[in-house]
């Protein structure tokens, strides 16, 4: 609208200026031509009867006769009288004297010209526009050829100025109206073009935020209507595709959860048998002992894998919950290390009294995975540092191993990722760091991995000192999602009943 208004304003001002100057030139030219033509004729007619050396009264009578004209100009006649003295005769001596005539004009009038072509007269008529006491005037002058007085005329142009001022005001009002009209036209263009585009952009934003039921109201048959139809078709296809993928993902999660649950019963029995075999390993045949030890270790590994799969399934299904409590972080780290007999291999740098409101079980899972990963793949000693930083809590786990290859760093938190492809059957399942990251995210935190300049890898855990606010937000989101799911189920049930009624 601003650009449209500026273009319209420039066009209107240009047109008004051109119209004003053309009319001004036409009005002034017509006025001065009429006045000068009548003055030329009157100067000849009224001065011809005068003698070569007129008296001042005779010259004054001639000036008064010349001033009695239709163009309403004043006259000044100048000549030498019989006593050879100058005698200026003015029809309005209070207004028009010889001093009012510009010197340039007087010199031009008195100058004798040489004959040029068709111009044989030695003297010519000249004119000039002047201002006296704020009023514009036209001054003209000529010397009678063949001898005679010099005549000057003074015509007021105040009427023409008023007419031109009225014209300027009219053009200004027309320019303002044109500007208002252009603004209304621009607004109409915005309503018909820009606002539908704006609605399309807002709909695209809502669609990008996950509101897949977003649709545009379509009216008309122009290009914007076709674009809206295309958007609606794309959104509908996207909604169907996402629904299919969500159904497949839910089916996969159910499969993993059911499989993990079904595996727990036989695993319980196998674990019990493997523990009995492990206790009797010393009395077994030396040829059988390695096989028994392999069964025991693989059973434990399978048990850990099933537990990890069930934990991952809970995260994917959105059923993981925080059970918050006030935790002394130093005590929590010490308990985690002591429970796993890592006291000799881990150095703790944590001040007592740093209390955070977190889920202690999930914090223990995070610490166990980070410290265990450092001990397994890094090098002793492993140093754990606890640093409060404003509203956040930083826990750094650093080892003294060879570090993490640069090509591995972006993937250390991926599920089932193992840095060495040649050892796919390593002791780890490739889920530990992924589960640690999920537990950090559910707190509203994050984990980053990097290599220390002094050698070794550094994992930095950042958690909020108080996760209760995030927990309440997540709880509200889950309640809203449940309500939307119930509404969706009710709509599907209504559609099913309607279809059944129609079929009957």
Buried (B, 14 or more C-beta within 10 A) or exposed (E): BEEBBEEBBEEBBEBBEEBBEEBBEEBBEEBBEEBBEBBBEBBBEBBEEBEEBBBBEBBBBBBBBBBEBEBEBBBBBBBEBEEEEEBBBBBBEEBBBEEBBEEEBBEBBEEEEEEEEEEEEEBBBBBBEBEEEEEBBBBBBBBBEEEBBBBBBBBBBEEBBEBBEEBBEEBBEBBEEBBEEBBEBBBEEBEEEEEBEEBBEEBBEBBEEEEBEBBBEBEEEEEBBEBBEEBBEEBEEEBEEEEEEEEEEEEEBEEBBEEBEEBEEEBEEBBEEBEEBBEEEEEBEEEEBEEBBEBBEEBBBBBBBBBBBBBBBBBBBEEBBBEBEEBBBBBBBBBBBEEBEBEEBBEBEBEEEBBBBBBBEBBBBBBBBBBBBBBEBBBBBBBBBBBBEEEBBBBBBBBBBEBBEEEBBEEBBEBEBBBEEEEEEBEBBBBBBBBBBBBBBBBBBEBBBEBEEEBBBBBBBBBBBBBEEBBEEBEEEEEEEEEEEEEEEEEEEEEEEEEEEEEE
